[in-house]
Amino acid sequence: MASADLRDELTCSICLNIYTDPVTLTCGHSYCRVCIDNVLDTQGVRGYSCPECRQLFNTRPDLHRALTLRNIVESFLSTHPEQKEVGISCTYCDSPVPAAKTCLHCEASLCDKHLKKHSQSAEHVLTEPTTSLGDRKCSVHKEILKYYCSEDAACICVSCSLAGEHRGHAVETLNEASEKKKEKLRNILQKLILKREEAEKRVQNLQKLRIEVEEKAAGVTEEVTALIRGIMEQLEALEQRVLSEISRQEEQVSLRVSDLIRQLEIKKEDLSRKMGHIEELCNMTDPLTVLQGRESDSADYCDSEEGDNEDRERDDNKVRAVGDLDVGLISGTLHSGLAGIVTGVKRQLHVPANILLGVNTASDMLLGVNTASDMLLDVNTAANDVTVSGDMKTVSRSRMKSRPETPERFQSDQVLSSRSFSSGRHYWEVEGSESGWWAVGMAYRSIDRKGRQSEIGCNNKSWGLGRRYNPYYVIHDSKSIRLPPPTPSSRRFWIFLDYEAGRLSFYELCDPIRHLHTFTATFTEPLHAVFRVYGDNSWLRMY
């Protein structure tokens, strides 16, 4: 029983035989070197793992020779010779001796000793030791398979080739067919190796991209955090400034009120004194004394109604002079401070204020964006049926004009911008008419000037957003996509160009801002803004 238990401990869990050249993984499990190598060879694409405990390894694990386990195996086999694994034994040896070759003709396995005495004639075909001799012979003629029929893709014997169902077929020896198949397999293997290398390269590029994105995200996070912290500090400073102004005004008003109260208190005391003197006279019973109180008849005691009105008016004027908080000054201080903060933020981010207020789709556009507010229309490209405003910012539908015919001028109702973009990130705003048809976008200057192929999106040199009555649509290379209807009362749009990234995006400036569409392309020429107005009362304006 102890021997059986020890044998179990010395058995490889892969081949289920006694360990041969045992090695140990870092997880502690041991295997035959050949067995674990074969298992690891089949892994690798999704990582490596131990066959028993399934512990994962990022790289192919090192195989450490289990010297102590090897000594135990050798000791066990030396004391239990009946347990020694010899694999396929020699047919002619009395005791189990490992076979070196198997003769298909003799249907016998031979050790090295008997192999020396074996016939060397061609009919005695030797192969690696095997017990599956039936697979090596023709199932019909019971002869050794020596040839390969390329027409039927089958291994055949001599009789199959001469008199069997493969008679007259193109045949070749197994070695020749095997070499040809190996050559094909080598070619396939080479292609697979290239594909695997390509996949590995893509994985590396994606990993690199992930690292770059992580680093960029960290940088943007740091910048945004610093920006928000700065805004909060500025807001706190503005809060203190406004609160200080409120406190200053409150203190001034309070001082004026206190002074007026003191004056009124003095007046109250004087009136109380006069009231007491008069009450004293009214309570006297001696007529002579009452009549002799001449001061009670003076003007100080008996003011006329007109004098009372003057006193009341004078007191009211004093109360009005006290005033109230200067709300206008407070509002001006707050407004100017907020305007300064917003201006500073816009200068740091290079984006319009409405983008700053919250467009999720523009979060990757916060840095390095340039406004194209100085972009003007190129009247030399304007068709005769469009009008360009004096500030070169607005294009509208008009009656036919008489302009010189040049190669640059469109025959259809379009016009290009004079400015072009061949690098960087840029944005600008466009407002469109509520009625009529119009389209706006980007185009190469090499776009045709005549025919339908010159219109925005009806070629591979322009990309556009259009509005035909109510629905939106985007178009490129004559392929259009219908978009959801516009937001009511919204007529402004934001166009964003990232030349290197090959992105042209359109946004509807509503609340919240709505992303309409993004074209992706590899731009090969400088891009100009292009505008088209067709239909009465249609117009477009740049900002």
C-alpha positions in Angstrom: 0.0 0.0 0.0 2.9 2.3 0.8 4.5 1.6 -2.6 1.2 2.4 -4.3 0.9 5.7 -2.4 4.5 6.6 -3.2 3.9 5.8 -6.9 0.9 8.2 -6.9 3.1 10.9 -5.5 5.7 10.2 -8.2 3.2 10.2 -11.1 3.0 13.1 -13.5 -0.6 14.4 -13.7 -0.2 15.1 -17.5 1.1 11.8 -18.9 0.1 9.7 -15.8 3.5 8.0 -15.8 6.4 8.1 -13.4 8.2 11.4 -13.6 10.9 11.7 -16.3 13.3 14.6 -15.7 10.9 16.3 -13.3 10.7 20.1 -13.1 8.7 22.4 -10.7 6.7 25.6 -11.4 6.8 28.5 -9.0 3.3 27.5 -7.7 5.0 24.2 -6.4 3.5 21.6 -8.8 5.8 19.3 -10.6 5.6 17.7 -14.1 7.8 15.9 -16.6 9.8 18.5 -18.5 8.5 17.3 -21.9 4.9 17.2 -20.6 4.8 20.7 -19.2 6.7 22.1 -22.2 4.1 20.7 -24.5 1.3 22.2 -22.4 3.0 25.6 -22.3 3.5 25.5 -26.0 -0.3 25.3 -26.5 -0.8 28.3 -24.3 0.9 31.7 -24.7 -1.8 33.6 -26.5 -3.9 34.3 -23.5 -1.2 33.8 -20.9 0.2 30.8 -19.1 -1.3 28.8 -16.3 -0.6 25.7 -14.1 -2.6 22.7 -15.3 -3.4 21.8 -11.8 -4.1 24.9 -9.7 -4.7 27.2 -12.7 -2.4 29.9 -11.3 -1.8 32.5 -14.0 1.7 33.7 -15.2 2.2 36.9 -17.2 5.2 35.3 -18.9 6.2 31.8 -19.7 7.2 30.4 -16.3 10.8 29.2 -15.6 11.1 25.4 -15.1 13.3 24.5 -12.1 14.8 21.0 -12.0 13.4 19.1 -9.1 16.7 17.3 -8.1 15.3 15.9 -4.9 12.2 14.5 -6.7 14.4 13.1 -9.4 16.5 11.2 -6.9 13.4 9.8 -5.2 12.1 8.6 -8.6 15.4 6.9 -9.4 15.5 5.3 -6.0 11.9 4.1 -6.4 12.5 2.6 -9.9 15.7 0.9 -8.7 13.8 -0.9 -5.9 10.7 -1.5 -8.0 12.0 -2.6 -11.4 8.6 -3.9 -12.3 7.3 -0.3 -12.1 9.8 1.0 -14.6 8.1 2.4 -17.6 9.7 1.1 -20.8 7.0 2.2 -23.2 6.9 -0.1 -26.3 9.0 -3.2 -25.6 11.1 -5.2 -27.9 9.1 -8.1 -29.4 12.1 -10.6 -29.2 13.4 -9.8 -25.7 12.4 -12.0 -22.8 12.3 -9.1 -20.3 10.9 -5.7 -21.1 13.5 -3.8 -23.2 12.5 -0.4 -24.9 12.1 -0.8 -28.6 14.2 1.4 -30.9 12.2 0.9 -34.1 9.1 -1.0 -35.4 9.3 -3.0 -38.6 6.0 -2.6 -40.5 6.7 -5.6 -42.7 7.5 -7.9 -39.8 4.9 -6.2 -37.5 7.4 -6.3 -34.7 9.2 -3.9 -32.5 13.0 -4.2 -32.1 15.5 -3.1 -29.5 19.0 -1.8 -30.6 20.4 -5.4 -30.3 17.8 -7.0 -32.5 17.8 -4.1 -34.9 21.4 -4.8 -35.9 20.4 -8.3 -36.9 17.3 -7.3 -38.8 17.0 -7.4 -42.5 17.9 -4.2 -44.3 15.9 -5.0 -47.5 13.6 -2.3 -48.9 10.4 -4.2 -48.0 11.3 -4.0 -44.3 10.1 -0.5 -43.6 11.3 0.8 -40.2 9.5 3.5 -38.3 9.4 4.9 -34.8 8.1 2.4 -32.1 4.4 2.0 -32.5 1.6 -0.4 -31.7 -0.8 1.0 -34.2 0.4 -1.2 -37.1 -3.1 -1.4 -38.5 -3.0 2.3 -39.4 0.2 1.6 -41.5 -1.4 -1.0 -43.7 -4.1 -0.9 -46.5 -7.4 -1.9 -45.1 -8.2 -3.7 -48.4 -5.0 -5.4 -49.4 -3.4 -5.6 -45.9 -0.2 -4.3 -47.5 2.1 -1.5 -46.2 1.1 2.0 -47.3 3.9 3.2 -49.5 2.3 5.7 -51.9 0.1 8.8 -51.8 -2.7 9.4 -54.4 -2.9 13.1 -54.9 -6.2 12.9 -56.8 -8.0 11.2 -53.9 -5.7 12.6 -51.1 -5.2 9.1 -49.7 -2.3 6.9 -48.6 -2.3 3.7 -50.7 -0.4 0.4 -51.1 1.2 -1.0 -54.3 -1.9 -3.1 -55.1 -4.2 0.0 -54.8 -1.9 1.7 -57.4 -1.6 -1.2 -59.8 -4.9 -3.0 -59.7 -7.1 -1.2 -57.2 -9.5 1.8 -57.3 -6.5 4.2 -57.6 -5.2 2.6 -60.8 -4.1 5.2 -63.3 -4.0 8.0 -60.8 -1.1 10.2 -60.2 0.8 8.8 -57.2 4.0 9.5 -55.4 6.0 8.1 -52.6 5.0 8.9 -49.0 8.3 10.7 -48.5 7.7 12.9 -51.6 4.1 13.7 -50.6 5.2 14.3 -47.0 7.8 16.8 -48.1 5.4 18.6 -50.3 2.9 18.8 -47.5 5.6 19.9 -45.1 6.5 22.7 -47.5 2.9 23.8 -47.6 2.7 23.6 -43.9 5.9 25.6 -43.6 4.4 28.3 -45.8 1.3 28.3 -43.7 3.4 28.4 -40.6 5.3 31.4 -42.0 2.1 33.2 -42.7 0.8 32.4 -39.3 4.0 33.7 -37.7 3.7 36.9 -39.7 0.1 37.3 -38.6 1.0 36.6 -35.0 3.8 39.2 -35.2 1.4 41.7 -36.7 -1.1 41.0 -34.0 1.6 41.3 -31.4 2.6 44.6 -32.9 -0.9 45.8 -32.9 -1.2 44.8 -29.2 1.9 46.7 -28.5 0.6 49.8 -30.3 -2.7 49.6 -28.5 -0.8 49.2 -25.2 1.3 52.2 -26.1 -1.9 54.1 -27.0 -3.4 53.2 -23.7 -0.4 54.5 -21.9 -0.4 57.7 -23.9 -4.1 58.2 -23.2 -3.5 57.5 -19.5 -0.7 60.0 -19.4 -2.7 62.6 -21.4 -5.7 62.0 -19.1 -3.5 62.5 -16.1 -2.1 65.7 -17.6 -5.6 67.0 -18.5 -6.9 66.1 -15.1 -4.0 68.0 -13.4 -4.7 71.1 -15.7 -8.4 71.0 -15.1 -8.0 70.5 -11.4 -5.6 73.5 -11.3 -8.0 75.5 -13.4 -11.0 74.7 -11.1 -8.9 75.4 -8.1 -7.9 78.7 -9.6 -11.6 79.6 -10.4 -12.6 78.7 -6.8 -9.8 80.9 -5.4 -10.9 83.8 -7.7 -14.5 83.3 -6.7 -13.6 83.3 -3.0 -11.6 86.5 -3.6 -14.6 88.0 -5.5 -16.9 86.9 -2.7 -14.7 88.6 -0.1 -14.6 91.8 -2.3 -18.3 91.9 -2.7 -19.0 91.1 0.9 -16.5 93.8 2.0 -18.4 96.3 -0.2 -21.7 95.3 1.4 -20.2 95.6 4.9 -18.7 99.0 4.0 -22.0 100.3 2.8 -23.8 98.8 5.7 -21.4 100.5 8.1 -21.9 103.9 6.4 -25.6 103.6 6.5 -25.5 102.5 10.1 -23.4 105.5 11.1 -25.8 107.9 9.4 -28.8 106.2 11.0 -27.2 106.4 14.4 -26.5 110.1 14.0 -30.1 110.8 13.0 -31.3 108.8 16.0 -29.2 110.9 18.3 -30.6 114.1 16.9 -34.2 112.7 17.2 -33.5 111.6 20.8 -32.4 115.2 21.6 -35.5 116.5 20.1 -37.6 114.0 22.0 -36.0 115.1 25.3 -36.8 118.8 24.5 -40.4 117.9 23.6 -40.7 115.9 26.8 -39.4 118.9 28.8 -41.9 121.2 27.2 -44.7 118.6 27.7 -43.9 118.4 31.4 -43.9 122.2 31.9 -47.3 122.5 30.1 -48.8 119.6 32.1 -47.6 121.3 35.3 -49.4 124.5 34.3 -52.5 122.6 33.4 -52.6 121.0 36.9 -52.3 124.3 38.8 -55.4 125.8 40.4 -54.1 129.3 40.8 -55.2 131.3 37.8 -52.6 134.0 38.3 -49.8 131.6 38.1 -51.2 129.9 35.0 -51.6 133.3 33.2 -48.1 134.5 34.2 -46.5 131.4 32.5 -45.6 133.5 29.4 -43.0 131.0 28.0 -45.7 128.5 27.1 -47.2 131.1 24.7 -43.9 131.4 22.8 -43.4 130.1 19.3 -41.1 127.3 20.7 -44.2 125.9 22.6 -46.9 126.6 20.1 -45.6 126.0 16.6 -48.0 126.6 13.9 -49.2 123.8 11.6 -47.0 125.2 8.9 -44.0 125.0 11.2 -44.9 121.4 12.1 -45.0 120.5 8.4 -41.6 122.1 7.9 -40.2 120.1 10.8 -41.7 116.9 9.4 -40.3 117.6 5.9 -36.9 118.4 7.4 -36.9 115.1 9.4 -38.0 113.2 6.3 -35.1 114.7 4.3 -32.7 113.6 7.0 -34.1 110.1 6.8 -33.8 110.0 3.0 -30.3 111.3 3.3 -29.4 108.2 5.3 -30.0 106.2 2.1 -29.9 102.5 1.5 -27.4 99.9 0.2 -26.1 100.8 -3.3 -27.3 97.7 -5.0 -26.1 99.0 -8.4 -22.5 99.3 -7.1 -22.7 95.8 -5.5 -24.1 94.3 -8.7 -21.4 96.1 -10.8 -18.6 94.7 -8.6 -20.0 91.2 -8.8 -20.6 91.4 -12.6 -17.2 92.8 -13.4 -15.5 90.2 -11.3 -17.4 87.3 -12.9 -16.7 88.7 -16.3 -13.0 88.8 -15.5 -13.0 85.2 -14.3 -14.8 84.0 -17.5 -12.4 85.9 -19.7 -9.4 84.4 -18.0 -10.9 80.8 -18.3 -11.7 81.3 -22.0 -8.1 82.5 -22.6 -6.7 79.5 -20.8 -8.9 76.9 -22.6 -9.2 78.6 -26.0 -12.9 77.6 -26.3 -16.1 79.6 -26.4 -18.0 80.2 -23.2 -20.9 78.0 -24.1 -18.5 75.1 -24.5 -17.1 75.9 -21.1 -20.6 75.6 -19.6 -20.8 71.9 -20.4 -20.5 70.0 -23.6 -19.6 66.4 -22.8 -18.7 65.5 -26.4 -16.1 68.4 -26.4 -14.2 67.2 -23.4 -11.3 66.0 -25.6 -11.1 69.4 -27.3 -10.3 71.6 -24.3 -6.6 72.0 -25.1 -4.9 73.4 -28.1 -8.0 74.6 -29.9 -7.8 77.8 -32.0 -10.7 80.0 -32.9 -11.2 80.9 -36.6 -13.2 84.0 -35.8 -11.1 86.0 -38.3 -12.1 83.8 -41.2 -13.6 85.7 -44.2 -15.3 84.7 -47.4 -13.4 84.8 -50.7 -15.6 86.8 -53.1 -13.4 85.7 -56.0 -14.9 82.2 -55.6 -18.5 83.4 -55.1 -21.1 82.4 -57.7 -23.1 85.1 -59.5 -26.3 84.1 -57.7 -25.0 84.7 -54.2 -24.2 87.9 -52.3 -21.3 88.4 -49.9 -21.7 91.0 -47.2 -19.3 93.9 -46.8 -17.6 92.4 -43.8 -17.1 89.2 -45.8 -19.0 87.2 -43.1 -22.4 86.6 -44.5 -23.5 84.9 -47.8 -27.1 85.0 -49.0 -29.1 84.1 -52.0 -29.6 87.0 -54.6 -30.3 87.8 -58.2 -27.7 87.1 -60.8 -24.7 89.4 -60.5 -22.2 90.2 -63.2 -18.9 89.1 -61.8 -15.8 88.3 -63.9 -15.7 84.7 -65.0 -12.5 83.1 -63.6 -11.4 79.5 -63.0 -11.8 80.1 -59.3 -15.5 81.1 -59.4 -18.3 78.6 -58.7 -21.0 78.2 -61.2 -23.4 76.9 -58.6 -24.5 79.0 -55.6 -21.4 78.5 -53.4 -18.4 80.4 -52.0 -15.1 79.4 -50.2 -13.4 81.0 -47.3 -10.1 82.9 -48.0 -8.4 81.1 -45.1 -7.3 77.5 -45.3 -6.3 75.0 -42.7 -3.5 72.4 -43.2 -2.8 71.5 -39.5 -4.0 72.0 -36.0 -7.4 72.2 -34.3 -9.9 74.9 -35.2 -13.5 75.9 -34.5 -15.9 78.6 -35.6 -19.6 79.3 -35.3 -22.1 79.6 -38.1 -25.7 80.8 -38.0 -28.2 79.7 -40.7 -31.5 81.1 -41.9 -34.6 79.5 -40.5 -36.1 79.2 -44.0 -34.7 78.0 -47.3 -32.0 75.5 -48.1 -28.4 75.8 -47.1 -25.2 73.8 -46.5 -21.9 74.4 -44.8 -18.7 72.4 -44.5 -15.1 72.0 -45.6 -13.6 71.4 -49.1 -10.3 71.3 -50.8 -9.5 74.2 -53.0 -9.2 71.8 -55.9 -12.9 71.0 -55.9 -14.6 71.4 -59.3 -16.3 74.7 -60.0 -18.9 73.5 -62.5 -21.7 70.9 -62.5 -23.3 68.9 -59.7 -19.9 67.4 -58.8 -18.9 70.9 -57.6 -21.6 71.0 -54.9 -20.8 70.4 -51.2 -20.7 66.7 -50.5 -21.3 65.6 -54.1 -17.7 64.6 -54.5 -14.8 63.2 -52.5 -13.3 66.6 -51.9 -15.9 68.1 -49.6 -17.8 67.3 -46.4 -21.0 69.1 -45.5 -23.9 69.6 -43.2 -27.2 70.8 -44.8 -30.6 71.8 -43.8 -33.4 71.4 -46.2 -36.5 73.0 -44.6 -36.6 71.1 -41.3 -34.5 67.9 -41.4 -30.7 68.0 -41.1 -28.4 65.9 -43.3 -24.7 65.3 -43.7 -23.1 64.4 -47.1 -19.8 63.3 -48.5 -18.9 61.6 -51.8 -22.6 61.8 -52.8 -23.6 59.7 -49.8 -26.0 61.5 -47.4 -27.3 60.6 -44.0 -30.5 62.1 -42.6 -30.2 63.5 -39.1 -32.8 64.2 -36.4 -34.7 67.5 -36.9 -33.2 70.7 -35.4 -34.0 72.0 -31.9 -36.7 74.6 -32.1 -35.4 78.2 -32.3 -31.8 76.9 -32.7 -30.0 78.3 -35.7 -26.4 78.4 -34.6 -23.8 75.7 -35.2 -20.3 74.9 -34.1 -17.9 73.4 -36.5 -14.7 71.7 -35.2 -11.8 70.6 -37.4 -8.9 68.4 -36.1 -6.7 68.2 -39.2 -4.1 65.7 -38.0 -6.7 63.4 -36.5 -8.8 63.7 -39.7 -12.0 64.7 -37.9 -14.6 67.2 -38.9 -17.5 67.6 -36.4 -20.8 69.5 -36.4 -22.6 70.6 -33.2 -25.9 72.4 -32.7 -25.6 75.2 -30.2 -28.7 74.5 -28.2 -29.1 73.9 -24.5 -27.5 71.4 -24.0 -25.3 71.5 -27.0 -26.1 68.6 -29.4 -23.5 66.6 -31.4 -24.8 66.2 -34.9 -22.1 64.2 -36.8 -18.4 63.6 -37.2 -16.7 62.8 -40.5 -13.4 60.9 -40.3 -10.9 61.1 -43.2 -7.2 61.4 -44.1 -6.9 65.0 -45.3 -4.4 65.4 -48.1 -4.8 69.1 -49.0 -5.5 72.3 -47.1 -9.2 72.7 -46.3 -11.3 75.8 -46.8 -14.7 76.5 -45.3 -17.4 76.3 -47.9 -20.9 77.7 -47.9 -23.9 77.1 -50.1 -27.3 78.9 -50.2 -30.1 77.8 -52.5 -33.7 78.8 -52.3 -35.2 82.2 -51.5 -34.5 83.9 -48.2 -31.6 81.5 -47.3 -28.4 82.9 -45.8 -25.4 81.8 -43.6 -23.2 83.9 -41.4 -19.8 83.2 -39.7 -18.8 84.3 -36.2 
